[in-house]
């Protein structure tokens, strides 16, 4: 979809100042998809218990992950 956007931006001349809003609108979708992909493949899921007035750097997860200490 991103590659398709690049080719169509040249075809429809979305780089011109008159068509910037349309180009930025579609570029926003590309940024959202990139962010979703990064979150999907490089994140961890878990629960972090933080009581009022305390700080914590530990979270609990159902998966086994390597720990760096």
HTML snippet that shows the backbone in 3Dmol.js (N, CA, C, O; Angstrom):
<script src="https://3Dmol.org/build/3Dmol-min.js"></script>
<div id="view" style="width:600px;height:400px;position:relative"></div>
<script>
const pdb = `
ATOM      1  N   UNK A   1       0.826  -1.183   0.000  1.00  0.00           N
ATOM      2  CA  UNK A   1       0.000   0.000   0.000  1.00  0.00           C
ATOM      3  C   UNK A   1       0.879   1.259   0.000  1.00  0.00           C
ATOM      4  O   UNK A   1       0.557   2.257  -0.646  1.00  0.00           O
ATOM      5  N   UNK A   2       1.992   1.190   0.738  1.00  0.00           N
ATOM      6  CA  UNK A   2       2.915   2.327   0.763  1.00  0.00           C
ATOM      7  C   UNK A   2       3.575   2.555  -0.581  1.00  0.00           C
ATOM      8  O   UNK A   2       3.727   3.694  -1.020  1.00  0.00           O
ATOM      9  N   UNK A   3       3.967   1.471  -1.235  1.00  0.00           N
ATOM     10  CA  UNK A   3       4.587   1.574  -2.562  1.00  0.00           C
ATOM     11  C   UNK A   3       3.581   2.116  -3.570  1.00  0.00           C
ATOM     12  O   UNK A   3       3.926   2.934  -4.422  1.00  0.00           O
ATOM     13  N   UNK A   4       2.355   1.665  -3.471  1.00  0.00           N
ATOM     14  CA  UNK A   4       1.293   2.153  -4.337  1.00  0.00           C
ATOM     15  C   UNK A   4       1.093   3.658  -4.146  1.00  0.00           C
ATOM     16  O   UNK A   4       0.887   4.384  -5.119  1.00  0.00           O
ATOM     17  N   UNK A   5       1.151   4.126  -2.901  1.00  0.00           N
ATOM     18  CA  UNK A   5       1.002   5.547  -2.616  1.00  0.00           C
ATOM     19  C   UNK A   5       2.116   6.356  -3.274  1.00  0.00           C
ATOM     20  O   UNK A   5       1.864   7.423  -3.835  1.00  0.00           O
ATOM     21  N   UNK A   6       3.338   5.853  -3.206  1.00  0.00           N
ATOM     22  CA  UNK A   6       4.472   6.580  -3.791  1.00  0.00           C
ATOM     23  C   UNK A   6       4.294   6.737  -5.297  1.00  0.00           C
ATOM     24  O   UNK A   6       4.504   7.824  -5.836  1.00  0.00           O
ATOM     25  N   UNK A   7       3.907   5.659  -5.981  1.00  0.00           N
ATOM     26  CA  UNK A   7       3.718   5.747  -7.435  1.00  0.00           C
ATOM     27  C   UNK A   7       2.547   6.649  -7.805  1.00  0.00           C
ATOM     28  O   UNK A   7       2.617   7.386  -8.789  1.00  0.00           O
ATOM     29  N   UNK A   8       1.473   6.596  -7.023  1.00  0.00           N
ATOM     30  CA  UNK A   8       0.333   7.454  -7.326  1.00  0.00           C
ATOM     31  C   UNK A   8       0.601   8.915  -6.973  1.00  0.00           C
ATOM     32  O   UNK A   8       0.025   9.812  -7.590  1.00  0.00           O
ATOM     33  N   UNK A   9       1.464   9.167  -5.991  1.00  0.00           N
ATOM     34  CA  UNK A   9       1.779  10.560  -5.678  1.00  0.00           C
ATOM     35  C   UNK A   9       2.499  11.222  -6.845  1.00  0.00           C
ATOM     36  O   UNK A   9       2.338  12.420  -7.075  1.00  0.00           O
ATOM     37  N   UNK A  10       3.286  10.453  -7.578  1.00  0.00           N
ATOM     38  CA  UNK A  10       3.935  10.994  -8.776  1.00  0.00           C
ATOM     39  C   UNK A  10       2.915  11.165  -9.908  1.00  0.00           C
ATOM     40  O   UNK A  10       2.931  12.164 -10.628  1.00  0.00           O
ATOM     41  N   UNK A  11       2.030  10.173 -10.051  1.00  0.00           N
ATOM     42  CA  UNK A  11       1.049  10.213 -11.137  1.00  0.00           C
ATOM     43  C   UNK A  11       0.079  11.385 -10.976  1.00  0.00           C
ATOM     44  O   UNK A  11      -0.211  12.101 -11.934  1.00  0.00           O
ATOM     45  N   UNK A  12      -0.421  11.570  -9.743  1.00  0.00           N
ATOM     46  CA  UNK A  12      -1.406  12.623  -9.496  1.00  0.00           C
ATOM     47  C   UNK A  12      -0.779  13.917  -8.993  1.00  0.00           C
ATOM     48  O   UNK A  12      -1.491  14.856  -8.638  1.00  0.00           O
ATOM     49  N   UNK A  13       0.542  13.969  -8.963  1.00  0.00           N
ATOM     50  CA  UNK A  13       1.303  15.167  -8.576  1.00  0.00           C
ATOM     51  C   UNK A  13       0.868  15.688  -7.206  1.00  0.00           C
ATOM     52  O   UNK A  13       0.533  16.863  -7.055  1.00  0.00           O
ATOM     53  N   UNK A  14       0.879  14.800  -6.211  1.00  0.00           N
ATOM     54  CA  UNK A  14       0.474  15.173  -4.859  1.00  0.00           C
ATOM     55  C   UNK A  14       1.537  16.005  -4.151  1.00  0.00           C
ATOM     56  O   UNK A  14       1.300  16.496  -3.048  1.00  0.00           O
ATOM     57  N   UNK A  15       2.698  16.169  -4.765  1.00  0.00           N
ATOM     58  CA  UNK A  15       3.758  16.975  -4.180  1.00  0.00           C
ATOM     59  C   UNK A  15       3.547  18.467  -4.443  1.00  0.00           C
ATOM     60  O   UNK A  15       4.250  19.291  -3.857  1.00  0.00           O
ATOM     61  N   UNK A  16       2.620  18.829  -5.288  1.00  0.00           N
ATOM     62  CA  UNK A  16       2.333  20.245  -5.534  1.00  0.00           C
ATOM     63  C   UNK A  16       1.622  20.837  -4.328  1.00  0.00           C
ATOM     64  O   UNK A  16       0.902  20.141  -3.612  1.00  0.00           O
ATOM     65  N   UNK A  17       1.829  22.120  -4.115  1.00  0.00           N
ATOM     66  CA  UNK A  17       1.279  22.773  -2.933  1.00  0.00           C
ATOM     67  C   UNK A  17      -0.251  22.726  -2.913  1.00  0.00           C
ATOM     68  O   UNK A  17      -0.848  22.664  -1.839  1.00  0.00           O
ATOM     69  N   UNK A  18      -0.883  22.755  -4.068  1.00  0.00           N
ATOM     70  CA  UNK A  18      -2.337  22.727  -4.138  1.00  0.00           C
ATOM     71  C   UNK A  18      -2.909  21.395  -3.645  1.00  0.00           C
ATOM     72  O   UNK A  18      -4.031  21.361  -3.141  1.00  0.00           O
ATOM     73  N   UNK A  19      -2.163  20.308  -3.781  1.00  0.00           N
ATOM     74  CA  UNK A  19      -2.646  18.981  -3.405  1.00  0.00           C
ATOM     75  C   UNK A  19      -1.988  18.443  -2.134  1.00  0.00           C
ATOM     76  O   UNK A  19      -2.113  17.252  -1.847  1.00  0.00           O
ATOM     77  N   UNK A  20      -1.291  19.282  -1.363  1.00  0.00           N
ATOM     78  CA  UNK A  20      -0.653  18.843  -0.128  1.00  0.00           C
ATOM     79  C   UNK A  20      -1.628  18.232   0.874  1.00  0.00           C
ATOM     80  O   UNK A  20      -1.295  17.213   1.478  1.00  0.00           O
ATOM     81  N   UNK A  21      -2.812  18.802   1.081  1.00  0.00           N
ATOM     82  CA  UNK A  21      -3.721  18.192   2.063  1.00  0.00           C
ATOM     83  C   UNK A  21      -4.083  16.745   1.720  1.00  0.00           C
ATOM     84  O   UNK A  21      -4.168  15.901   2.613  1.00  0.00           O
ATOM     85  N   UNK A  22      -4.289  16.459   0.465  1.00  0.00           N
ATOM     86  CA  UNK A  22      -4.617  15.096   0.052  1.00  0.00           C
ATOM     87  C   UNK A  22      -3.426  14.179   0.270  1.00  0.00           C
ATOM     88  O   UNK A  22      -3.584  13.056   0.749  1.00  0.00           O
ATOM     89  N   UNK A  23      -2.235  14.649  -0.078  1.00  0.00           N
ATOM     90  CA  UNK A  23      -1.032  13.858   0.111  1.00  0.00           C
ATOM     91  C   UNK A  23      -0.740  13.593   1.575  1.00  0.00           C
ATOM     92  O   UNK A  23      -0.369  12.477   1.939  1.00  0.00           O
ATOM     93  N   UNK A  24      -0.901  14.605   2.421  1.00  0.00           N
ATOM     94  CA  UNK A  24      -0.662  14.428   3.852  1.00  0.00           C
ATOM     95  C   UNK A  24      -1.687  13.495   4.483  1.00  0.00           C
ATOM     96  O   UNK A  24      -1.361  12.732   5.392  1.00  0.00           O
ATOM     97  N   UNK A  25      -2.899  13.553   4.012  1.00  0.00           N
ATOM     98  CA  UNK A  25      -3.946  12.666   4.513  1.00  0.00           C
ATOM     99  C   UNK A  25      -3.567  11.209   4.259  1.00  0.00           C
ATOM    100  O   UNK A  25      -3.699  10.368   5.148  1.00  0.00           O
ATOM    101  N   UNK A  26      -3.104  10.914   3.069  1.00  0.00           N
ATOM    102  CA  UNK A  26      -2.716   9.545   2.742  1.00  0.00           C
ATOM    103  C   UNK A  26      -1.402   9.152   3.420  1.00  0.00           C
ATOM    104  O   UNK A  26      -1.221   7.992   3.790  1.00  0.00           O
ATOM    105  N   UNK A  27      -0.500  10.094   3.582  1.00  0.00           N
ATOM    106  CA  UNK A  27       0.747   9.823   4.284  1.00  0.00           C
ATOM    107  C   UNK A  27       0.491   9.486   5.755  1.00  0.00           C
ATOM    108  O   UNK A  27       1.235   8.712   6.357  1.00  0.00           O
ATOM    109  N   UNK A  28      -0.550  10.063   6.323  1.00  0.00           N
ATOM    110  CA  UNK A  28      -0.919   9.745   7.708  1.00  0.00           C
ATOM    111  C   UNK A  28      -1.308   8.278   7.839  1.00  0.00           C
ATOM    112  O   UNK A  28      -0.975   7.646   8.842  1.00  0.00           O
ATOM    113  N   UNK A  29      -1.998   7.727   6.861  1.00  0.00           N
ATOM    114  CA  UNK A  29      -2.346   6.311   6.897  1.00  0.00           C
ATOM    115  C   UNK A  29      -1.098   5.433   6.859  1.00  0.00           C
ATOM    116  O   UNK A  29      -1.035   4.406   7.535  1.00  0.00           O
ATOM    117  N   UNK A  30      -0.115   5.834   6.076  1.00  0.00           N
ATOM    118  CA  UNK A  30       1.141   5.083   6.010  1.00  0.00           C
ATOM    119  C   UNK A  30       1.821   5.102   7.383  1.00  0.00           C
ATOM    120  O   UNK A  30       2.314   4.072   7.841  1.00  0.00           O
ATOM    121  N   UNK A  31       1.850   6.258   8.039  1.00  0.00           N
ATOM    122  CA  UNK A  31       2.459   6.359   9.373  1.00  0.00           C
ATOM    123  C   UNK A  31       1.714   5.497  10.387  1.00  0.00           C
ATOM    124  O   UNK A  31       2.341   4.858  11.232  1.00  0.00           O
ATOM    125  N   UNK A  32       0.398   5.473  10.314  1.00  0.00           N
ATOM    126  CA  UNK A  32      -0.403   4.647  11.227  1.00  0.00           C
ATOM    127  C   UNK A  32      -0.118   3.174  10.996  1.00  0.00           C
ATOM    128  O   UNK A  32       0.022   2.417  11.957  1.00  0.00           O
ATOM    129  N   UNK A  33      -0.031   2.755   9.751  1.00  0.00           N
ATOM    130  CA  UNK A  33       0.266   1.353   9.453  1.00  0.00           C
ATOM    131  C   UNK A  33       1.671   0.964   9.905  1.00  0.00           C
ATOM    132  O   UNK A  33       1.865  -0.140  10.415  1.00  0.00           O
ATOM    133  N   UNK A  34       2.648   1.844   9.728  1.00  0.00           N
ATOM    134  CA  UNK A  34       4.004   1.565  10.203  1.00  0.00           C
ATOM    135  C   UNK A  34       4.022   1.434  11.722  1.00  0.00           C
ATOM    136  O   UNK A  34       4.656   0.526  12.259  1.00  0.00           O
ATOM    137  N   UNK A  35       3.339   2.325  12.409  1.00  0.00           N
ATOM    138  CA  UNK A  35       3.274   2.258  13.867  1.00  0.00           C
ATOM    139  C   UNK A  35       2.590   0.992  14.350  1.00  0.00           C
ATOM    140  O   UNK A  35       3.027   0.385  15.328  1.00  0.00           O
ATOM    141  N   UNK A  36       1.528   0.590  13.682  1.00  0.00           N
ATOM    142  CA  UNK A  36       0.827  -0.644  14.052  1.00  0.00           C
ATOM    143  C   UNK A  36       1.708  -1.861  13.827  1.00  0.00           C
ATOM    144  O   UNK A  36       1.697  -2.785  14.640  1.00  0.00           O
ATOM    145  N   UNK A  37       2.466  -1.878  12.749  1.00  0.00           N
ATOM    146  CA  UNK A  37       3.359  -2.998  12.476  1.00  0.00           C
ATOM    147  C   UNK A  37       4.489  -3.087  13.484  1.00  0.00           C
ATOM    148  O   UNK A  37       4.836  -4.179  13.935  1.00  0.00           O
ATOM    149  N   UNK A  38       5.069  -1.947  13.841  1.00  0.00           N
ATOM    150  CA  UNK A  38       6.132  -1.938  14.844  1.00  0.00           C
ATOM    151  C   UNK A  38       5.604  -2.414  16.181  1.00  0.00           C
ATOM    152  O   UNK A  38       6.257  -3.201  16.865  1.00  0.00           O
ATOM    153  N   UNK A  39       4.427  -1.943  16.560  1.00  0.00           N
ATOM    154  CA  UNK A  39       3.831  -2.370  17.819  1.00  0.00           C
ATOM    155  C   UNK A  39       3.522  -3.856  17.799  1.00  0.00           C
ATOM    156  O   UNK A  39       3.735  -4.541  18.800  1.00  0.00           O
ATOM    157  N   UNK A  40       3.030  -4.361  16.696  1.00  0.00           N
ATOM    158  CA  UNK A  40       2.648  -5.773  16.600  1.00  0.00           C
ATOM    159  C   UNK A  40       3.841  -6.704  16.740  1.00  0.00           C
ATOM    160  O   UNK A  40       3.744  -7.727  17.419  1.00  0.00           O
ATOM    161  N   UNK A  41       4.955  -6.376  16.119  1.00  0.00           N
ATOM    162  CA  UNK A  41       6.073  -7.303  16.063  1.00  0.00           C
ATOM    163  C   UNK A  41       7.185  -7.044  17.081  1.00  0.00           C
ATOM    164  O   UNK A  41       8.036  -7.912  17.277  1.00  0.00           O
ATOM    165  N   UNK A  42       7.206  -5.897  17.725  1.00  0.00           N
ATOM    166  CA  UNK A  42       8.295  -5.588  18.653  1.00  0.00           C
ATOM    167  C   UNK A  42       7.824  -5.245  20.059  1.00  0.00           C
ATOM    168  O   UNK A  42       8.616  -4.719  20.841  1.00  0.00           O
ATOM    169  N   UNK A  43       6.590  -5.513  20.411  1.00  0.00           N
ATOM    170  CA  UNK A  43       6.092  -5.155  21.735  1.00  0.00           C
ATOM    171  C   UNK A  43       5.944  -6.384  22.624  1.00  0.00           C
ATOM    172  O   UNK A  43       5.994  -7.520  22.150  1.00  0.00           O
ATOM    173  N   UNK A  44       5.765  -6.142  23.903  1.00  0.00           N
ATOM    174  CA  UNK A  44       5.445  -7.200  24.858  1.00  0.00           C
ATOM    175  C   UNK A  44       4.169  -6.811  25.573  1.00  0.00           C
ATOM    176  O   UNK A  44       3.862  -5.630  25.729  1.00  0.00           O
ATOM    177  N   UNK A  45       3.433  -7.815  26.002  1.00  0.00           N
ATOM    178  CA  UNK A  45       2.161  -7.571  26.654  1.00  0.00           C
ATOM    179  C   UNK A  45       2.246  -8.075  28.084  1.00  0.00           C
ATOM    180  O   UNK A  45       2.792  -9.147  28.344  1.00  0.00           O
ATOM    181  N   UNK A  46       1.709  -7.305  29.000  1.00  0.00           N
ATOM    182  CA  UNK A  46       1.741  -7.734  30.386  1.00  0.00           C
ATOM    183  C   UNK A  46       0.946  -6.800  31.275  1.00  0.00           C
ATOM    184  O   UNK A  46       0.252  -5.899  30.805  1.00  0.00           O
ATOM    185  N   UNK A  47       1.066  -7.039  32.573  1.00  0.00           N
ATOM    186  CA  UNK A  47       0.364  -6.244  33.573  1.00  0.00           C
ATOM    187  C   UNK A  47       1.389  -5.627  34.512  1.00  0.00           C
ATOM    188  O   UNK A  47       2.326  -6.298  34.945  1.00  0.00           O
ATOM    189  N   UNK A  48       1.212  -4.360  34.822  1.00  0.00           N
ATOM    190  CA  UNK A  48       2.099  -3.670  35.748  1.00  0.00           C
ATOM    191  C   UNK A  48       1.280  -3.146  36.914  1.00  0.00           C
ATOM    192  O   UNK A  48       0.354  -2.358  36.727  1.00  0.00           O
ATOM    193  N   UNK A  49       1.619  -3.580  38.102  1.00  0.00           N
ATOM    194  CA  UNK A  49       0.912  -3.145  39.297  1.00  0.00           C
ATOM    195  C   UNK A  49       1.653  -1.959  39.907  1.00  0.00           C
ATOM    196  O   UNK A  49       2.813  -2.075  40.302  1.00  0.00           O
ATOM    197  N   UNK A  50       0.974  -0.826  39.979  1.00  0.00           N
ATOM    198  CA  UNK A  50       1.567   0.381  40.554  1.00  0.00           C
ATOM    199  C   UNK A  50       0.612   0.910  41.606  1.00  0.00           C
ATOM    200  O   UNK A  50      -0.521   1.279  41.299  1.00  0.00           O
ATOM    201  N   UNK A  51       1.063   0.945  42.824  1.00  0.00           N
ATOM    202  CA  UNK A  51       0.258   1.490  43.912  1.00  0.00           C
ATOM    203  C   UNK A  51       0.478   2.993  43.990  1.00  0.00           C
ATOM    204  O   UNK A  51       1.470   3.521  43.487  1.00  0.00           O
ATOM    205  N   UNK A  52      -0.463   3.667  44.627  1.00  0.00           N
ATOM    206  CA  UNK A  52      -0.405   5.114  44.728  1.00  0.00           C
ATOM    207  C   UNK A  52       0.841   5.553  45.490  1.00  0.00           C
ATOM    208  O   UNK A  52       1.111   5.061  46.585  1.00  0.00           O
ATOM    209  N   UNK A  53       1.587   6.468  44.914  1.00  0.00           N
ATOM    210  CA  UNK A  53       2.781   7.002  45.546  1.00  0.00           C
ATOM    211  C   UNK A  53       4.017   6.141  45.361  1.00  0.00           C
ATOM    212  O   UNK A  53       5.064   6.471  45.917  1.00  0.00           O
ATOM    213  N   UNK A  54       3.948   5.058  44.610  1.00  0.00           N
ATOM    214  CA  UNK A  54       5.092   4.177  44.402  1.00  0.00           C
ATOM    215  C   UNK A  54       5.529   4.202  42.940  1.00  0.00           C
ATOM    216  O   UNK A  54       4.780   4.631  42.062  1.00  0.00           O
ATOM    217  N   UNK A  55       6.742   3.738  42.697  1.00  0.00           N
ATOM    218  CA  UNK A  55       7.251   3.581  41.336  1.00  0.00           C
ATOM    219  C   UNK A  55       7.600   2.112  41.132  1.00  0.00           C
ATOM    220  O   UNK A  55       7.993   1.425  42.075  1.00  0.00           O
ATOM    221  N   UNK A  56       7.456   1.638  39.914  1.00  0.00           N
ATOM    222  CA  UNK A  56       7.742   0.239  39.639  1.00  0.00           C
ATOM    223  C   UNK A  56       8.373   0.106  38.266  1.00  0.00           C
ATOM    224  O   UNK A  56       8.044   0.852  37.343  1.00  0.00           O
ATOM    225  N   UNK A  57       9.276  -0.844  38.138  1.00  0.00           N
ATOM    226  CA  UNK A  57       9.905  -1.123  36.860  1.00  0.00           C
ATOM    227  C   UNK A  57       9.723  -2.577  36.463  1.00  0.00           C
ATOM    228  O   UNK A  57      10.476  -3.099  35.641  1.00  0.00           O
ATOM    229  N   UNK A  58       8.722  -3.236  37.045  1.00  0.00           N
ATOM    230  CA  UNK A  58       8.493  -4.665  36.824  1.00  0.00           C
ATOM    231  C   UNK A  58       7.078  -4.860  36.279  1.00  0.00           C
ATOM    232  O   UNK A  58       6.127  -4.248  36.766  1.00  0.00           O
ATOM    233  N   UNK A  59       6.950  -5.713  35.271  1.00  0.00           N
ATOM    234  CA  UNK A  59       5.611  -6.086  34.822  1.00  0.00           C
ATOM    235  C   UNK A  59       5.547  -7.599  34.682  1.00  0.00           C
ATOM    236  O   UNK A  59       6.560  -8.265  34.471  1.00  0.00           O
ATOM    237  N   UNK A  60       4.343  -8.124  34.802  1.00  0.00           N
ATOM    238  CA  UNK A  60       4.102  -9.563  34.776  1.00  0.00           C
ATOM    239  C   UNK A  60       3.501  -9.937  33.438  1.00  0.00           C
ATOM    240  O   UNK A  60       2.605  -9.259  32.935  1.00  0.00           O
ATOM    241  N   UNK A  61       4.001 -11.020  32.863  1.00  0.00           N
ATOM    242  CA  UNK A  61       3.568 -11.452  31.558  1.00  0.00           C
ATOM    243  C   UNK A  61       3.315 -12.958  31.576  1.00  0.00           C
ATOM    244  O   UNK A  61       3.912 -13.687  32.368  1.00  0.00           O
ATOM    245  N   UNK A  62       2.436 -13.409  30.708  1.00  0.00           N
ATOM    246  CA  UNK A  62       2.166 -14.853  30.627  1.00  0.00           C
ATOM    247  C   UNK A  62       3.214 -15.565  29.784  1.00  0.00           C
ATOM    248  O   UNK A  62       3.333 -16.788  29.853  1.00  0.00           O
ATOM    249  N   UNK A  63       3.972 -14.822  28.994  1.00  0.00           N
ATOM    250  CA  UNK A  63       5.019 -15.416  28.159  1.00  0.00           C
ATOM    251  C   UNK A  63       6.366 -15.398  28.849  1.00  0.00           C
ATOM    252  O   UNK A  63       6.577 -14.613  29.774  1.00  0.00           O
ATOM    253  N   UNK A  64       7.268 -16.238  28.419  1.00  0.00           N
ATOM    254  CA  UNK A  64       8.625 -16.271  28.952  1.00  0.00           C
ATOM    255  C   UNK A  64       9.534 -15.444  28.051  1.00  0.00           C
ATOM    256  O   UNK A  64       9.660 -15.720  26.858  1.00  0.00           O
ATOM    257  N   UNK A  65      10.160 -14.435  28.630  1.00  0.00           N
ATOM    258  CA  UNK A  65      11.049 -13.548  27.892  1.00  0.00           C
ATOM    259  C   UNK A  65      12.391 -13.512  28.604  1.00  0.00           C
ATOM    260  O   UNK A  65      12.439 -13.633  29.828  1.00  0.00           O
ATOM    261  N   UNK A  66      13.485 -13.347  27.862  1.00  0.00           N
ATOM    262  CA  UNK A  66      14.787 -13.231  28.524  1.00  0.00           C
ATOM    263  C   UNK A  66      14.864 -11.963  29.367  1.00  0.00           C
ATOM    264  O   UNK A  66      14.314 -10.929  28.990  1.00  0.00           O
ATOM    265  N   UNK A  67      15.542 -12.042  30.500  1.00  0.00           N
ATOM    266  CA  UNK A  67      15.658 -10.894  31.389  1.00  0.00           C
ATOM    267  C   UNK A  67      17.089 -10.383  31.379  1.00  0.00           C
ATOM    268  O   UNK A  67      18.040 -11.162  31.428  1.00  0.00           O
ATOM    269  N   UNK A  68      17.228  -9.077  31.316  1.00  0.00           N
ATOM    270  CA  UNK A  68      18.536  -8.427  31.401  1.00  0.00           C
ATOM    271  C   UNK A  68      18.608  -7.713  32.736  1.00  0.00           C
ATOM    272  O   UNK A  68      17.746  -6.893  33.052  1.00  0.00           O
ATOM    273  N   UNK A  69      19.622  -8.015  33.517  1.00  0.00           N
ATOM    274  CA  UNK A  69      19.757  -7.364  34.823  1.00  0.00           C
ATOM    275  C   UNK A  69      21.031  -6.591  34.921  1.00  0.00           C
ATOM    276  O   UNK A  69      21.304  -5.980  35.954  1.00  0.00           O
TER     277      UNK A  69
END
`;
const viewer = $3Dmol.createViewer("view");
viewer.addModel(pdb, "pdb");
viewer.setStyle({}, {cartoon: {color: "spectrum"}});
viewer.zoomTo();
viewer.render();
</script>
